[in-house]
């Protein structure tokens, strides 16, 4: 059974997203443990950090979407 290009793209996107999410969680946890913030039993991110991350993710998604468009001459 061969996959068409859409199925391959979804699969690669899913795989990359999962890998990036796991790596991000690992680095977040490692950073919290290194800073000693884990003693409270819970690590909280402030609103500014969450907003900054959300905007960065939106920018990345926009760049990925633009990469799919054909080049203009």
PQR file of N, CA, C, O and H, with PARSE charges and radii, in Angstrom:
ATOM      1  N   UNK A   1       0.838  -1.171   0.000 -0.4000 1.5000
ATOM      2  CA  UNK A   1       0.000   0.000   0.000 -0.0000 2.0000
ATOM      3  C   UNK A   1       0.892   1.247   0.000  0.5500 1.7000
ATOM      4  O   UNK A   1       1.765   1.388   0.856 -0.5500 1.4000
ATOM      5  N   UNK A   2       0.674   2.126  -0.940 -0.4000 1.5000
ATOM      6  CA  UNK A   2       1.458   3.353  -1.001 -0.0000 2.0000
ATOM      7  C   UNK A   2       0.642   4.514  -0.451  0.5500 1.7000
ATOM      8  O   UNK A   2      -0.578   4.565  -0.602 -0.5500 1.4000
ATOM      9  H   UNK A   2      -0.035   2.011  -1.636  0.4000 1.0000
ATOM     10  N   UNK A   3       1.340   5.445   0.190 -0.4000 1.5000
ATOM     11  CA  UNK A   3       0.678   6.618   0.745 -0.0000 2.0000
ATOM     12  C   UNK A   3       0.759   7.755  -0.268  0.5500 1.7000
ATOM     13  O   UNK A   3       1.768   7.916  -0.953 -0.5500 1.4000
ATOM     14  H   UNK A   3       2.332   5.404   0.313  0.4000 1.0000
ATOM     15  N   UNK A   4      -0.308   8.538  -0.355 -0.4000 1.5000
ATOM     16  CA  UNK A   4      -0.225   9.711  -1.203 -0.0000 2.0000
ATOM     17  C   UNK A   4       0.496  10.834  -0.458  0.5500 1.7000
ATOM     18  O   UNK A   4       0.822  10.682   0.720 -0.5500 1.4000
ATOM     19  H   UNK A   4      -1.129   8.407   0.202  0.4000 1.0000
ATOM     20  N   UNK A   5       0.745  11.945  -1.122 -0.4000 1.5000
ATOM     21  CA  UNK A   5       1.552  13.003  -0.532 -0.0000 2.0000
ATOM     22  C   UNK A   5       0.872  13.652   0.669  0.5500 1.7000
ATOM     23  O   UNK A   5       1.558  14.103   1.586 -0.5500 1.4000
ATOM     24  H   UNK A   5       0.481  12.068  -2.078  0.4000 1.0000
ATOM     25  N   UNK A   6      -0.455  13.710   0.687 -0.4000 1.5000
ATOM     26  CA  UNK A   6      -1.153  14.301   1.830 -0.0000 2.0000
ATOM     27  C   UNK A   6      -0.988  13.441   3.083  0.5500 1.7000
ATOM     28  O   UNK A   6      -0.733  13.955   4.172 -0.5500 1.4000
ATOM     29  H   UNK A   6      -1.012  13.343  -0.058  0.4000 1.0000
ATOM     30  N   UNK A   7      -1.135  12.141   2.915 -0.4000 1.5000
ATOM     31  CA  UNK A   7      -0.972  11.231   4.052 -0.0000 2.0000
ATOM     32  C   UNK A   7       0.450  11.288   4.587  0.5500 1.7000
ATOM     33  O   UNK A   7       0.659  11.308   5.800 -0.5500 1.4000
ATOM     34  H   UNK A   7      -1.342  11.724   2.030  0.4000 1.0000
ATOM     35  N   UNK A   8       1.427  11.314   3.687 -0.4000 1.5000
ATOM     36  CA  UNK A   8       2.830  11.421   4.115 -0.0000 2.0000
ATOM     37  C   UNK A   8       3.070  12.724   4.880  0.5500 1.7000
ATOM     38  O   UNK A   8       3.760  12.740   5.900 -0.5500 1.4000
ATOM     39  H   UNK A   8       1.257  11.298   2.701  0.4000 1.0000
ATOM     40  N   UNK A   9       2.491  13.813   4.375 -0.4000 1.5000
ATOM     41  CA  UNK A   9       2.669  15.107   5.027 -0.0000 2.0000
ATOM     42  C   UNK A   9       2.042  15.111   6.415  0.5500 1.7000
ATOM     43  O   UNK A   9       2.648  15.607   7.364 -0.5500 1.4000
ATOM     44  H   UNK A   9       1.930  13.801   3.548  0.4000 1.0000
ATOM     45  N   UNK A  10       0.831  14.561   6.545 -0.4000 1.5000
ATOM     46  CA  UNK A  10       0.204  14.467   7.864 -0.0000 2.0000
ATOM     47  C   UNK A  10       1.046  13.617   8.818  0.5500 1.7000
ATOM     48  O   UNK A  10       1.216  13.969   9.986 -0.5500 1.4000
ATOM     49  H   UNK A  10       0.338  14.158   5.773  0.4000 1.0000
ATOM     50  N   UNK A  11       1.566  12.509   8.318 -0.4000 1.5000
ATOM     51  CA  UNK A  11       2.354  11.624   9.160 -0.0000 2.0000
ATOM     52  C   UNK A  11       3.637  12.303   9.632  0.5500 1.7000
ATOM     53  O   UNK A  11       3.981  12.240  10.812 -0.5500 1.4000
ATOM     54  H   UNK A  11       1.428  12.224   7.369  0.4000 1.0000
ATOM     55  N   UNK A  12       4.339  12.949   8.709 -0.4000 1.5000
ATOM     56  CA  UNK A  12       5.583  13.637   9.077 -0.0000 2.0000
ATOM     57  C   UNK A  12       5.281  14.783  10.042  0.5500 1.7000
ATOM     58  O   UNK A  12       6.031  15.003  10.993 -0.5500 1.4000
ATOM     59  H   UNK A  12       4.060  13.000   7.750  0.4000 1.0000
ATOM     60  N   UNK A  13       4.176  15.523   9.803 -0.4000 1.5000
ATOM     61  CA  UNK A  13       3.790  16.602  10.708 -0.0000 2.0000
ATOM     62  C   UNK A  13       3.455  16.094  12.100  0.5500 1.7000
ATOM     63  O   UNK A  13       3.846  16.685  13.106 -0.5500 1.4000
ATOM     64  H   UNK A  13       3.566  15.344   9.031  0.4000 1.0000
ATOM     65  N   UNK A  14       2.725  14.991  12.139 -0.4000 1.5000
ATOM     66  CA  UNK A  14       2.380  14.387  13.435 -0.0000 2.0000
ATOM     67  C   UNK A  14       3.637  13.933  14.167  0.5500 1.7000
ATOM     68  O   UNK A  14       3.786  14.169  15.366 -0.5500 1.4000
ATOM     69  H   UNK A  14       2.407  14.510  11.321  0.4000 1.0000
ATOM     70  N   UNK A  15       4.532  13.288  13.445 -0.4000 1.5000
ATOM     71  CA  UNK A  15       5.766  12.790  14.044 -0.0000 2.0000
ATOM     72  C   UNK A  15       6.640  13.945  14.543  0.5500 1.7000
ATOM     73  O   UNK A  15       7.162  13.898  15.657 -0.5500 1.4000
ATOM     74  H   UNK A  15       4.412  13.096  12.470  0.4000 1.0000
ATOM     75  N   UNK A  16       6.794  14.971  13.720 -0.4000 1.5000
ATOM     76  CA  UNK A  16       7.609  16.129  14.112 -0.0000 2.0000
ATOM     77  C   UNK A  16       6.981  16.864  15.292  0.5500 1.7000
ATOM     78  O   UNK A  16       7.689  17.284  16.207 -0.5500 1.4000
ATOM     79  H   UNK A  16       6.370  15.009  12.815  0.4000 1.0000
ATOM     80  N   UNK A  17       5.664  17.023  15.279 -0.4000 1.5000
ATOM     81  CA  UNK A  17       4.981  17.695  16.380 -0.0000 2.0000
ATOM     82  C   UNK A  17       5.103  16.940  17.694  0.5500 1.7000
ATOM     83  O   UNK A  17       5.309  17.535  18.752 -0.5500 1.4000
ATOM     84  H   UNK A  17       5.089  16.682  14.536  0.4000 1.0000
ATOM     85  N   UNK A  18       4.974  15.633  17.612 -0.4000 1.5000
ATOM     86  CA  UNK A  18       5.117  14.808  18.813 -0.0000 2.0000
ATOM     87  C   UNK A  18       6.536  14.883  19.356  0.5500 1.7000
ATOM     88  O   UNK A  18       6.744  15.043  20.559 -0.5500 1.4000
ATOM     89  H   UNK A  18       4.807  15.150  16.753  0.4000 1.0000
ATOM     90  N   UNK A  19       7.509  14.767  18.461 -0.4000 1.5000
ATOM     91  CA  UNK A  19       8.911  14.824  18.887 -0.0000 2.0000
ATOM     92  C   UNK A  19       9.242  16.196  19.482  0.5500 1.7000
ATOM     93  O   UNK A  19       9.920  16.282  20.506 -0.5500 1.4000
ATOM     94  H   UNK A  19       7.341  14.637  17.484  0.4000 1.0000
ATOM     95  N   UNK A  20       8.766  17.261  18.844 -0.4000 1.5000
ATOM     96  CA  UNK A  20       9.025  18.605  19.348 -0.0000 2.0000
ATOM     97  C   UNK A  20       8.339  18.830  20.696  0.5500 1.7000
ATOM     98  O   UNK A  20       8.911  19.455  21.588 -0.5500 1.4000
ATOM     99  H   UNK A  20       8.214  17.191  18.013  0.4000 1.0000
ATOM    100  N   UNK A  21       7.128  18.328  20.843 -0.4000 1.5000
ATOM    101  CA  UNK A  21       6.409  18.458  22.109 -0.0000 2.0000
ATOM    102  C   UNK A  21       7.100  17.713  23.250  0.5500 1.7000
ATOM    103  O   UNK A  21       7.226  18.236  24.357 -0.5500 1.4000
ATOM    104  H   UNK A  21       6.663  17.820  20.118  0.4000 1.0000
ATOM    105  N   UNK A  22       7.541  16.498  22.971 -0.4000 1.5000
ATOM    106  CA  UNK A  22       8.256  15.726  23.998 -0.0000 2.0000
ATOM    107  C   UNK A  22       9.584  16.379  24.365  0.5500 1.7000
ATOM    108  O   UNK A  22       9.937  16.451  25.542 -0.5500 1.4000
ATOM    109  H   UNK A  22       7.439  16.074  22.072  0.4000 1.0000
ATOM    110  N   UNK A  23      10.316  16.853  23.366 -0.4000 1.5000
ATOM    111  CA  UNK A  23      11.590  17.526  23.635 -0.0000 2.0000
ATOM    112  C   UNK A  23      11.362  18.798  24.447  0.5500 1.7000
ATOM    113  O   UNK A  23      12.112  19.084  25.380 -0.5500 1.4000
ATOM    114  H   UNK A  23      10.029  16.795  22.410  0.4000 1.0000
ATOM    115  N   UNK A  24      10.329  19.560  24.093 -0.4000 1.5000
ATOM    116  CA  UNK A  24      10.021  20.786  24.828 -0.0000 2.0000
ATOM    117  C   UNK A  24       9.663  20.487  26.282  0.5500 1.7000
ATOM    118  O   UNK A  24      10.128  21.173  27.192 -0.5500 1.4000
ATOM    119  H   UNK A  24       9.720  19.328  23.335  0.4000 1.0000
ATOM    120  N   UNK A  25       8.842  19.472  26.498 -0.4000 1.5000
ATOM    121  CA  UNK A  25       8.468  19.103  27.871 -0.0000 2.0000
ATOM    122  C   UNK A  25       9.685  18.651  28.665  0.5500 1.7000
ATOM    123  O   UNK A  25       9.829  19.007  29.834 -0.5500 1.4000
ATOM    124  H   UNK A  25       8.464  18.915  25.759  0.4000 1.0000
ATOM    125  N   UNK A  26      10.557  17.873  28.044 -0.4000 1.5000
ATOM    126  CA  UNK A  26      11.774  17.404  28.717 -0.0000 2.0000
ATOM    127  C   UNK A  26      12.652  18.591  29.121  0.5500 1.7000
ATOM    128  O   UNK A  26      13.128  18.660  30.254 -0.5500 1.4000
ATOM    129  H   UNK A  26      10.440  17.583  27.094  0.4000 1.0000
ATOM    130  N   UNK A  27      12.864  19.527  28.184 -0.4000 1.5000
ATOM    131  CA  UNK A  27      13.710  20.676  28.484 -0.0000 2.0000
ATOM    132  C   UNK A  27      13.080  21.582  29.540  0.5500 1.7000
ATOM    133  O   UNK A  27      13.794  22.138  30.374 -0.5500 1.4000
ATOM    134  H   UNK A  27      12.477  19.471  27.263  0.4000 1.0000
ATOM    135  N   UNK A  28      11.755  21.739  29.517 -0.4000 1.5000
ATOM    136  CA  UNK A  28      11.065  22.538  30.522 -0.0000 2.0000
ATOM    137  C   UNK A  28      11.238  21.929  31.910  0.5500 1.7000
ATOM    138  O   UNK A  28      11.537  22.634  32.874 -0.5500 1.4000
ATOM    139  H   UNK A  28      11.175  21.287  28.839  0.4000 1.0000
ATOM    140  N   UNK A  29      11.049  20.621  32.002 -0.4000 1.5000
ATOM    141  CA  UNK A  29      11.183  19.928  33.285 -0.0000 2.0000
ATOM    142  C   UNK A  29      12.616  20.000  33.788  0.5500 1.7000
ATOM    143  O   UNK A  29      12.858  20.247  34.969 -0.5500 1.4000
ATOM    144  H   UNK A  29      10.806  20.048  31.219  0.4000 1.0000
ATOM    145  N   UNK A  30      13.565  19.781  32.880 -0.4000 1.5000
ATOM    146  CA  UNK A  30      14.980  19.833  33.269 -0.0000 2.0000
ATOM    147  C   UNK A  30      15.357  21.229  33.762  0.5500 1.7000
ATOM    148  O   UNK A  30      16.095  21.369  34.737 -0.5500 1.4000
ATOM    149  H   UNK A  30      13.368  19.580  31.921  0.4000 1.0000
ATOM    150  N   UNK A  31      14.850  22.256  33.088 -0.4000 1.5000
ATOM    151  CA  UNK A  31      15.132  23.623  33.497 -0.0000 2.0000
ATOM    152  C   UNK A  31      14.527  23.924  34.866  0.5500 1.7000
ATOM    153  O   UNK A  31      15.167  24.571  35.696 -0.5500 1.4000
ATOM    154  H   UNK A  31      14.250  22.142  32.296  0.4000 1.0000
ATOM    155  N   UNK A  32      13.309  23.465  35.108 -0.4000 1.5000
ATOM    156  CA  UNK A  32      12.660  23.689  36.400 -0.0000 2.0000
ATOM    157  C   UNK A  32      13.417  22.971  37.516  0.5500 1.7000
ATOM    158  O   UNK A  32      13.564  23.506  38.615 -0.5500 1.4000
ATOM    159  H   UNK A  32      12.790  22.940  34.434  0.4000 1.0000
ATOM    160  N   UNK A  33      13.892  21.772  37.236 -0.4000 1.5000
ATOM    161  CA  UNK A  33      14.642  21.025  38.252 -0.0000 2.0000
ATOM    162  C   UNK A  33      15.988  21.686  38.528  0.5500 1.7000
ATOM    163  O   UNK A  33      16.430  21.727  39.676 -0.5500 1.4000
ATOM    164  H   UNK A  33      13.772  21.337  36.343  0.4000 1.0000
ATOM    165  N   UNK A  34      16.640  22.199  37.502 -0.4000 1.5000
ATOM    166  CA  UNK A  34      17.934  22.854  37.691 -0.0000 2.0000
ATOM    167  C   UNK A  34      17.807  24.144  38.491  0.5500 1.7000
ATOM    168  O   UNK A  34      18.711  24.496  39.249 -0.5500 1.4000
ATOM    169  H   UNK A  34      16.281  22.166  36.569  0.4000 1.0000
ATOM    170  N   UNK A  35      16.687  24.852  38.325 -0.4000 1.5000
ATOM    171  CA  UNK A  35      16.479  26.106  39.043 -0.0000 2.0000
ATOM    172  C   UNK A  35      15.959  25.892  40.458  0.5500 1.7000
ATOM    173  O   UNK A  35      15.859  26.846  41.230 -0.5500 1.4000
ATOM    174  H   UNK A  35      15.953  24.566  37.709  0.4000 1.0000
ATOM    175  N   UNK A  36      15.632  24.664  40.803 -0.4000 1.5000
ATOM    176  CA  UNK A  36      15.150  24.366  42.140 -0.0000 2.0000
ATOM    177  C   UNK A  36      13.698  24.723  42.375  0.5500 1.7000
ATOM    178  O   UNK A  36      13.249  24.730  43.522 -0.5500 1.4000
ATOM    179  H   UNK A  36      15.713  23.889  40.176  0.4000 1.0000
ATOM    180  N   UNK A  37      12.951  25.020  41.326 -0.4000 1.5000
ATOM    181  CA  UNK A  37      11.543  25.400  41.489 -0.0000 2.0000
ATOM    182  C   UNK A  37      10.635  24.194  41.696  0.5500 1.7000
ATOM    183  O   UNK A  37       9.448  24.367  41.975 -0.5500 1.4000
ATOM    184  H   UNK A  37      13.315  25.014  40.395  0.4000 1.0000
ATOM    185  N   UNK A  38      11.141  23.023  41.571 -0.4000 1.5000
ATOM    186  CA  UNK A  38      10.320  21.811  41.659 -0.0000 2.0000
ATOM    187  C   UNK A  38       9.957  21.494  43.110  0.5500 1.7000
ATOM    188  O   UNK A  38       9.102  20.644  43.357 -0.5500 1.4000
ATOM    189  H   UNK A  38      12.105  22.883  41.344  0.4000 1.0000
ATOM    190  N   UNK A  39      10.598  22.167  44.075 -0.4000 1.5000
ATOM    191  CA  UNK A  39      10.326  21.897  45.483 -0.0000 2.0000
ATOM    192  C   UNK A  39       8.875  22.167  45.859  0.5500 1.7000
ATOM    193  O   UNK A  39       8.335  21.523  46.758 -0.5500 1.4000
ATOM    194  H   UNK A  39      11.293  22.857  43.874  0.4000 1.0000
ATOM    195  N   UNK A  40       8.244  23.115  45.176 -0.4000 1.5000
ATOM    196  CA  UNK A  40       6.860  23.456  45.507 -0.0000 2.0000
ATOM    197  C   UNK A  40       5.875  22.392  45.021  0.5500 1.7000
ATOM    198  O   UNK A  40       4.694  22.435  45.366 -0.5500 1.4000
ATOM    199  H   UNK A  40       8.683  23.639  44.446  0.4000 1.0000
ATOM    200  N   UNK A  41       6.359  21.439  44.221 -0.4000 1.5000
ATOM    201  CA  UNK A  41       5.495  20.391  43.709 -0.0000 2.0000
ATOM    202  C   UNK A  41       4.780  20.785  42.434  0.5500 1.7000
ATOM    203  O   UNK A  41       4.163  19.943  41.784 -0.5500 1.4000
ATOM    204  H   UNK A  41       7.318  21.404  43.941  0.4000 1.0000
ATOM    205  N   UNK A  42       4.855  22.053  42.069 -0.4000 1.5000
ATOM    206  CA  UNK A  42       4.179  22.529  40.875 -0.0000 2.0000
ATOM    207  C   UNK A  42       4.979  23.692  40.296  0.5500 1.7000
ATOM    208  O   UNK A  42       5.422  24.578  41.026 -0.5500 1.4000
ATOM    209  H   UNK A  42       5.356  22.737  42.598  0.4000 1.0000
ATOM    210  N   UNK A  43       5.154  23.679  38.998 -0.4000 1.5000
ATOM    211  CA  UNK A  43       5.858  24.762  38.326 -0.0000 2.0000
ATOM    212  C   UNK A  43       4.836  25.550  37.527  0.5500 1.7000
ATOM    213  O   UNK A  43       4.101  24.991  36.713 -0.5500 1.4000
ATOM    214  H   UNK A  43       4.794  22.958  38.405  0.4000 1.0000
ATOM    215  N   UNK A  44       4.798  26.845  37.765 -0.4000 1.5000
ATOM    216  CA  UNK A  44       3.836  27.687  37.062 -0.0000 2.0000
ATOM    217  C   UNK A  44       4.584  28.647  36.143  0.5500 1.7000
ATOM    218  O   UNK A  44       5.649  29.164  36.481 -0.5500 1.4000
ATOM    219  H   UNK A  44       5.396  27.299  38.426  0.4000 1.0000
ATOM    220  N   UNK A  45       3.992  28.869  34.968 -0.4000 1.5000
ATOM    221  CA  UNK A  45       4.541  29.841  34.041 -0.0000 2.0000
ATOM    222  C   UNK A  45       3.688  31.099  34.130  0.5500 1.7000
ATOM    223  O   UNK A  45       2.468  31.025  34.270 -0.5500 1.4000
ATOM    224  H   UNK A  45       3.127  28.449  34.694  0.4000 1.0000
ATOM    225  N   UNK A  46       4.339  32.252  34.049 -0.4000 1.5000
ATOM    226  CA  UNK A  46       3.558  33.488  34.113 -0.0000 2.0000
ATOM    227  C   UNK A  46       2.880  33.755  32.771  0.5500 1.7000
ATOM    228  O   UNK A  46       3.235  33.167  31.750 -0.5500 1.4000
ATOM    229  H   UNK A  46       5.331  32.313  33.935  0.4000 1.0000
ATOM    230  N   UNK A  47       1.917  34.637  32.796 -0.4000 1.5000
ATOM    231  CA  UNK A  47       1.110  34.920  31.618 -0.0000 2.0000
ATOM    232  C   UNK A  47       1.946  35.478  30.473  0.5500 1.7000
ATOM    233  O   UNK A  47       1.704  35.149  29.312 -0.5500 1.4000
ATOM    234  H   UNK A  47       1.628  35.115  33.626  0.4000 1.0000
ATOM    235  N   UNK A  48       2.917  36.312  30.787 -0.4000 1.5000
ATOM    236  CA  UNK A  48       3.771  36.892  29.752 -0.0000 2.0000
ATOM    237  C   UNK A  48       4.552  35.837  28.987  0.5500 1.7000
ATOM    238  O   UNK A  48       4.701  35.925  27.768 -0.5500 1.4000
ATOM    239  H   UNK A  48       3.113  36.580  31.730  0.4000 1.0000
ATOM    240  N   UNK A  49       5.046  34.846  29.704 -0.4000 1.5000
ATOM    241  CA  UNK A  49       5.789  33.765  29.063 -0.0000 2.0000
ATOM    242  C   UNK A  49       4.876  32.942  28.160  0.5500 1.7000
ATOM    243  O   UNK A  49       5.257  32.586  27.044 -0.5500 1.4000
ATOM    244  H   UNK A  49       4.924  34.775  30.694  0.4000 1.0000
ATOM    245  N   UNK A  50       3.688  32.645  28.636 -0.4000 1.5000
ATOM    246  CA  UNK A  50       2.730  31.869  27.839 -0.0000 2.0000
ATOM    247  C   UNK A  50       2.332  32.645  26.580  0.5500 1.7000
ATOM    248  O   UNK A  50       2.251  32.066  25.497 -0.5500 1.4000
ATOM    249  H   UNK A  50       3.379  32.934  29.542  0.4000 1.0000
ATOM    250  N   UNK A  51       2.086  33.939  26.717 -0.4000 1.5000
ATOM    251  CA  UNK A  51       1.721  34.767  25.572 -0.0000 2.0000
ATOM    252  C   UNK A  51       2.867  34.836  24.563  0.5500 1.7000
ATOM    253  O   UNK A  51       2.643  34.758  23.355 -0.5500 1.4000
ATOM    254  H   UNK A  51       2.151  34.409  27.598  0.4000 1.0000
ATOM    255  N   UNK A  52       4.073  34.981  25.054 -0.4000 1.5000
ATOM    256  CA  UNK A  52       5.248  35.025  24.190 -0.0000 2.0000
ATOM    257  C   UNK A  52       5.419  33.716  23.417  0.5500 1.7000
ATOM    258  O   UNK A  52       5.705  33.734  22.220 -0.5500 1.4000
ATOM    259  H   UNK A  52       4.255  35.044  26.036  0.4000 1.0000
ATOM    260  N   UNK A  53       5.247  32.594  24.093 -0.4000 1.5000
ATOM    261  CA  UNK A  53       5.341  31.291  23.435 -0.0000 2.0000
ATOM    262  C   UNK A  53       4.236  31.103  22.405  0.5500 1.7000
ATOM    263  O   UNK A  53       4.478  30.569  21.323 -0.5500 1.4000
ATOM    264  H   UNK A  53       5.015  32.579  25.066  0.4000 1.0000
ATOM    265  N   UNK A  54       3.030  31.538  22.733 -0.4000 1.5000
ATOM    266  CA  UNK A  54       1.904  31.408  21.810 -0.0000 2.0000
ATOM    267  C   UNK A  54       2.150  32.207  20.531  0.5500 1.7000
ATOM    268  O   UNK A  54       1.862  31.724  19.435 -0.5500 1.4000
ATOM    269  H   UNK A  54       2.833  31.973  23.612  0.4000 1.0000
ATOM    270  N   UNK A  55       2.677  33.417  20.660 -0.4000 1.5000
ATOM    271  CA  UNK A  55       2.972  34.234  19.485 -0.0000 2.0000
ATOM    272  C   UNK A  55       4.096  33.629  18.653  0.5500 1.7000
ATOM    273  O   UNK A  55       4.057  33.682  17.424 -0.5500 1.4000
ATOM    274  H   UNK A  55       2.911  33.809  21.550  0.4000 1.0000
ATOM    275  N   UNK A  56       5.092  33.057  19.314 -0.4000 1.5000
ATOM    276  CA  UNK A  56       6.174  32.404  18.580 -0.0000 2.0000
ATOM    277  C   UNK A  56       5.659  31.184  17.813  0.5500 1.7000
ATOM    278  O   UNK A  56       6.067  30.943  16.676 -0.5500 1.4000
ATOM    279  H   UNK A  56       5.124  33.014  20.313  0.4000 1.0000
ATOM    280  N   UNK A  57       4.774  30.428  18.430 -0.4000 1.5000
ATOM    281  CA  UNK A  57       4.191  29.246  17.767 -0.0000 2.0000
ATOM    282  C   UNK A  57       3.340  29.673  16.574  0.5500 1.7000
ATOM    283  O   UNK A  57       3.391  29.043  15.517 -0.5500 1.4000
ATOM    284  H   UNK A  57       4.443  30.624  19.353  0.4000 1.0000
ATOM    285  N   UNK A  58       2.559  30.741  16.739 -0.4000 1.5000
ATOM    286  CA  UNK A  58       1.749  31.240  15.626 -0.0000 2.0000
ATOM    287  C   UNK A  58       2.633  31.702  14.466  0.5500 1.7000
ATOM    288  O   UNK A  58       2.305  31.474  13.302 -0.5500 1.4000
ATOM    289  H   UNK A  58       2.519  31.252  17.598  0.4000 1.0000
ATOM    290  N   UNK A  59       3.745  32.347  14.786 -0.4000 1.5000
ATOM    291  CA  UNK A  59       4.681  32.764  13.747 -0.0000 2.0000
ATOM    292  C   UNK A  59       5.273  31.571  13.014  0.5500 1.7000
ATOM    293  O   UNK A  59       5.423  31.597  11.793 -0.5500 1.4000
ATOM    294  H   UNK A  59       4.011  32.533  15.732  0.4000 1.0000
ATOM    295  N   UNK A  60       5.605  30.536  13.754 -0.4000 1.5000
ATOM    296  CA  UNK A  60       6.156  29.327  13.139 -0.0000 2.0000
ATOM    297  C   UNK A  60       5.127  28.643  12.241  0.5500 1.7000
ATOM    298  O   UNK A  60       5.456  28.199  11.141 -0.5500 1.4000
ATOM    299  H   UNK A  60       5.482  30.515  14.746  0.4000 1.0000
ATOM    300  N   UNK A  61       3.893  28.559  12.705 -0.4000 1.5000
ATOM    301  CA  UNK A  61       2.825  27.947  11.906 -0.0000 2.0000
ATOM    302  C   UNK A  61       2.596  28.754  10.630  0.5500 1.7000
ATOM    303  O   UNK A  61       2.369  28.181   9.565 -0.5500 1.4000
ATOM    304  H   UNK A  61       3.625  28.920  13.599  0.4000 1.0000
ATOM    305  N   UNK A  62       2.652  30.074  10.735 -0.4000 1.5000
ATOM    306  CA  UNK A  62       2.489  30.927   9.549 -0.0000 2.0000
ATOM    307  C   UNK A  62       3.612  30.680   8.544  0.5500 1.7000
ATOM    308  O   UNK A  62       3.359  30.596   7.342 -0.5500 1.4000
ATOM    309  H   UNK A  62       2.836  30.539  11.601  0.4000 1.0000
ATOM    310  N   UNK A  63       4.848  30.563   9.024 -0.4000 1.5000
ATOM    311  CA  UNK A  63       5.968  30.286   8.126 -0.0000 2.0000
ATOM    312  C   UNK A  63       5.812  28.935   7.446  0.5500 1.7000
ATOM    313  O   UNK A  63       6.117  28.797   6.262 -0.5500 1.4000
ATOM    314  H   UNK A  63       5.054  30.631  10.000  0.4000 1.0000
ATOM    315  N   UNK A  64       5.344  27.951   8.176 -0.4000 1.5000
ATOM    316  CA  UNK A  64       5.132  26.620   7.588 -0.0000 2.0000
ATOM    317  C   UNK A  64       4.039  26.688   6.518  0.5500 1.7000
ATOM    318  O   UNK A  64       4.170  26.084   5.453 -0.5500 1.4000
ATOM    319  H   UNK A  64       5.096  28.063   9.138  0.4000 1.0000
ATOM    320  N   UNK A  65       2.966  27.423   6.805 -0.4000 1.5000
ATOM    321  CA  UNK A  65       1.881  27.564   5.832 -0.0000 2.0000
ATOM    322  C   UNK A  65       2.364  28.276   4.574  0.5500 1.7000
ATOM    323  O   UNK A  65       1.981  27.904   3.465 -0.5500 1.4000
ATOM    324  H   UNK A  65       2.860  27.913   7.670  0.4000 1.0000
ATOM    325  N   UNK A  66       3.191  29.284   4.735 -0.4000 1.5000
ATOM    326  CA  UNK A  66       3.729  30.026   3.588 -0.0000 2.0000
ATOM    327  C   UNK A  66       4.671  29.158   2.765  0.5500 1.7000
ATOM    328  O   UNK A  66       4.791  29.362   1.557 -0.5500 1.4000
ATOM    329  H   UNK A  66       3.502  29.586   5.636  0.4000 1.0000
ATOM    330  N   UNK A  67       5.333  28.208   3.385 -0.4000 1.5000
ATOM    331  CA  UNK A  67       6.271  27.333   2.664 -0.0000 2.0000
ATOM    332  C   UNK A  67       5.554  26.451   1.654  0.5500 1.7000
ATOM    333  O   UNK A  67       6.166  25.984   0.693 -0.5500 1.4000
ATOM    334  H   UNK A  67       5.235  28.044   4.366  0.4000 1.0000
ATOM    335  N   UNK A  68       4.263  26.219   1.863 -0.4000 1.5000
ATOM    336  CA  UNK A  68       3.497  25.378   0.957 -0.0000 2.0000
ATOM    337  C   UNK A  68       3.015  26.101  -0.290  0.5500 1.7000
ATOM    338  O   UNK A  68       2.561  25.466  -1.242 -0.5500 1.4000
ATOM    339  H   UNK A  68       3.766  26.599   2.644  0.4000 1.0000
ATOM    340  N   UNK A  69       3.112  27.426  -0.292 -0.4000 1.5000
ATOM    341  CA  UNK A  69       2.663  28.184  -1.454 -0.0000 2.0000
ATOM    342  C   UNK A  69       3.726  28.169  -2.539  0.5500 1.7000
ATOM    343  O   UNK A  69       4.920  28.133  -2.242 -0.5500 1.4000
ATOM    344  H   UNK A  69       3.481  27.942   0.481  0.4000 1.0000
ATOM    345  N   UNK A  70       3.296  28.197  -3.801 -0.4000 1.5000
ATOM    346  CA  UNK A  70       4.280  28.233  -4.892 -0.0000 2.0000
ATOM    347  C   UNK A  70       5.022  29.570  -4.904  0.5500 1.7000
ATOM    348  O   UNK A  70       4.479  30.595  -4.494 -0.5500 1.4000
ATOM    349  H   UNK A  70       2.326  28.226  -4.042  0.4000 1.0000
ATOM    350  N   UNK A  71       6.259  29.545  -5.376 -0.4000 1.5000
ATOM    351  CA  UNK A  71       7.080  30.746  -5.453 -0.0000 2.0000
ATOM    352  C   UNK A  71       6.532  31.671  -6.550  0.5500 1.7000
ATOM    353  O   UNK A  71       6.154  31.220  -7.631 -0.5500 1.4000
ATOM    354  H   UNK A  71       6.700  28.711  -5.709  0.4000 1.0000
ATOM    355  N   UNK A  72       6.499  32.967  -6.247 -0.4000 1.5000
ATOM    356  CA  UNK A  72       6.055  33.944  -7.253 -0.0000 2.0000
ATOM    357  C   UNK A  72       7.264  34.402  -8.060  0.5500 1.7000
ATOM    358  O   UNK A  72       8.364  34.559  -7.530 -0.5500 1.4000
ATOM    359  H   UNK A  72       6.806  33.334  -5.369  0.4000 1.0000
ATOM    360  N   UNK A  73       7.034  34.612  -9.349 -0.4000 1.5000
ATOM    361  CA  UNK A  73       8.130  35.050 -10.216 -0.0000 2.0000
ATOM    362  C   UNK A  73       8.148  36.545 -10.357  0.5500 1.7000
ATOM    363  O   UNK A  73       9.006  37.089 -11.053 -0.5500 1.4000
ATOM    364  H   UNK A  73       6.140  34.484  -9.780  0.4000 1.0000
TER
END
